[in-house]
Amino acid sequence: MPSILVIEDDPVLGKAMVTHLRHAGYDVDLAEDGERGLRRMQHHRPDVAVIDLMLPGVDGWSVTETIRREHGGVPVIVVSARGSEHDKVHTLEIGADDYLSKPFGMRELVARIEALMRRSKLIATTVPRGEVIVVEGLRVDPNLQRAFVRTATGQTPEAWEDAQLTPTEFRLIVALAREEGVALSRDELQRRVWGTPYRYRDRTVDVCVRKIREKVDRRSPTHDYVHTHYGVGYRFAAEPS
C-alpha cells in the first residue's frame, strides 16, 4: 500500500486529509509540525510528502529543503493559503514537485498525489537511458543521470564539471536535448517530464528551465544551451554565448 506523510498543523484539515487519503487506499501518517515530520522521514520514507508551508517551528520551506537535501527522490506537494506567484515560484525553486493553494478539494488533492505517484513510478522504471548526448562544451549522460559542462580547455576529467542537476532538471534537459533544434511547448514538456498537462499561468516548466540555465548555461564559458521561443516554449542547441 503506498504511503503518504502529511505534515499539517491544522487539526481539522489534517484529519480530513488523513480520512480522504486512507479512503483512497493510502497508508497515511500525520505529523503536526515540521520537526516531527522530519523525524518521521528518518524512520520511514513515504511515497509522497504533503507539506503545509506555515508550520510552527520548522516551517514548510525548511522542511522541503531538508527533504530535497537528505531524501532527494521523495515527491513533495506543498499546500498553503499563501497563493501568490512569488510563493509558488520560490517553493518550486527549492524543490517542491507541486503546489496546491488552500482552500482545495480533497478530490483534487488525491488526483495530484496519484499524478505524482504515476510520475515517480515512471521515473523508477523508465528513467531515460541510452547514448550519451554530446554537444559543444556539454555532455549529458542518461546512464549516469548527470550532465557535465566543460569549464576549461581540453578533454581531461578536470576540464569537465558536474552541473549537479536534480532528477527533474535532468529529465527536462534530456527531453530537450533529444529534440535538439526543435522548439517544444510548455504543455509538451510538462507532459513528458511531469506527466501532467500544462495549466494556464503554471510556472513549473519556466522555473525548472531557469535552474538549468543557472547550473549549465552560466557554468559554460563559451555556449548557451536552452533557448526561449516566445509564444511557443523552449529549444535546445549549443550556441556561442
Backbone hydrogen bonds, N-H to C=O, Kabsch-Sander energy under -0.5 kcal/mol:
donor,donor_aa,acceptor,acceptor_aa,energy
4,I,27,D,-2.9
5,L,48,V,-2.3
6,V,4,I,-0.6
6,V,29,D,-3.1
7,I,5,L,-0.5
7,I,50,V,-3.2
8,E,6,V,-0.6
8,E,31,A,-1.9
14,G,10,D,-3.1
15,K,11,P,-2.1
16,A,12,V,-2.1
17,M,13,L,-2.6
18,V,14,G,-2.4
19,T,15,K,-2.5
20,H,16,A,-2.4
21,L,17,M,-2.5
22,R,18,V,-2.4
23,H,19,T,-2.0
24,A,20,H,-1.5
25,G,22,R,-1.4
26,Y,21,L,-2.2
27,D,2,P,-3.1
28,V,26,Y,-0.7
29,D,4,I,-2.6
31,A,6,V,-2.9
34,G,56,P,-0.8
34,G,58,V,-0.5
37,G,33,D,-2.2
38,L,34,G,-2.4
39,R,35,E,-1.8
40,R,36,R,-2.4
41,M,37,G,-1.9
42,Q,38,L,-1.4
43,H,39,R,-1.1
44,H,40,R,-2.4
47,D,3,S,-1.9
48,V,3,S,-1.3
49,A,75,P,-2.6
50,V,5,L,-3.2
51,I,49,A,-0.5
51,I,77,I,-2.8
52,D,7,I,-2.5
53,L,79,V,-1.4
55,L,53,L,-1.9
58,V,56,P,-0.7
59,D,57,G,-0.7
60,G,53,L,-3.3
63,V,59,D,-2.1
64,T,60,G,-2.5
65,E,61,W,-2.5
66,T,62,S,-2.3
67,I,63,V,-2.6
68,R,64,T,-2.4
69,R,65,E,-2.0
70,E,66,T,-2.9
71,H,67,I,-2.9
74,V,71,H,-2.3
77,I,49,A,-2.8
78,V,76,V,-0.5
78,V,98,D,-2.5
79,V,51,I,-2.7
80,S,100,L,-1.8
83,G,81,A,-1.1
88,K,84,S,-2.1
89,V,85,E,-2.9
90,H,86,H,-2.7
91,T,87,D,-2.3
92,L,88,K,-2.4
93,E,89,V,-2.4
94,I,90,H,-1.8
95,G,92,L,-1.1
96,A,91,T,-2.1
97,D,76,V,-2.1
98,D,76,V,-1.4
100,L,78,V,-3.2
101,S,99,Y,-0.5
102,K,80,S,-2.9
109,L,105,G,-1.9
110,V,106,M,-2.4
111,A,107,R,-2.3
112,R,108,E,-2.7
113,I,109,L,-2.4
114,E,110,V,-2.7
115,A,111,A,-2.1
116,L,112,R,-2.2
117,M,113,I,-2.6
118,R,114,E,-2.4
119,R,115,A,-2.3
120,S,116,L,-2.8
121,K,117,M,-2.1
122,L,118,R,-2.2
123,I,119,R,-2.5
124,A,120,S,-2.1
125,T,121,K,-1.9
126,T,122,L,-2.9
133,I,140,V,-3.0
134,V,132,V,-0.6
135,V,138,L,-2.3
138,L,135,V,-2.2
139,R,148,F,-2.5
140,V,133,I,-3.1
141,D,139,R,-0.6
141,D,146,R,-2.8
145,Q,141,D,-1.6
146,R,141,D,-1.5
148,F,139,R,-3.2
149,V,161,E,-2.9
150,R,137,G,-2.6
151,T,149,V,-0.9
151,T,159,A,-2.2
152,A,159,A,-1.2
159,A,156,T,-1.8
160,W,157,P,-1.4
161,E,149,V,-3.1
163,A,147,A,-2.9
170,F,166,T,-2.7
171,R,167,P,-2.2
172,L,168,T,-2.1
173,I,169,E,-2.3
174,V,170,F,-2.3
175,A,171,R,-2.4
176,L,172,L,-2.2
177,A,173,I,-2.9
178,R,174,V,-2.5
179,E,176,L,-1.4
180,E,177,A,-1.3
181,G,236,F,-2.8
182,V,179,E,-2.6
184,L,182,V,-0.6
184,L,234,Y,-3.2
186,R,232,V,-0.9
189,L,185,S,-2.3
190,Q,186,R,-3.0
191,R,187,D,-2.2
192,R,188,E,-2.3
193,V,189,L,-2.8
194,W,189,L,-0.5
194,W,190,Q,-1.8
195,G,190,Q,-0.9
196,T,190,Q,-1.2
202,D,199,R,-2.5
207,V,203,R,-2.9
208,C,204,T,-2.1
209,V,205,V,-2.5
210,R,206,D,-2.3
211,K,207,V,-2.0
212,I,208,C,-2.1
213,R,209,V,-2.5
214,E,210,R,-2.0
215,K,211,K,-2.0
216,V,212,I,-3.0
217,D,212,I,-0.7
218,R,213,R,-2.6
220,S,216,V,-1.7
224,D,239,E,-2.9
227,H,225,Y,-0.6
227,H,235,R,-3.1
229,H,233,G,-3.0
230,Y,228,T,-0.6
232,V,229,H,-2.6
233,G,229,H,-1.8
234,Y,184,L,-2.4
235,R,227,H,-2.6
237,A,225,Y,-2.3
239,E,224,D,-2.5
239,E,237,A,-0.9
241,S,222,T,-2.8
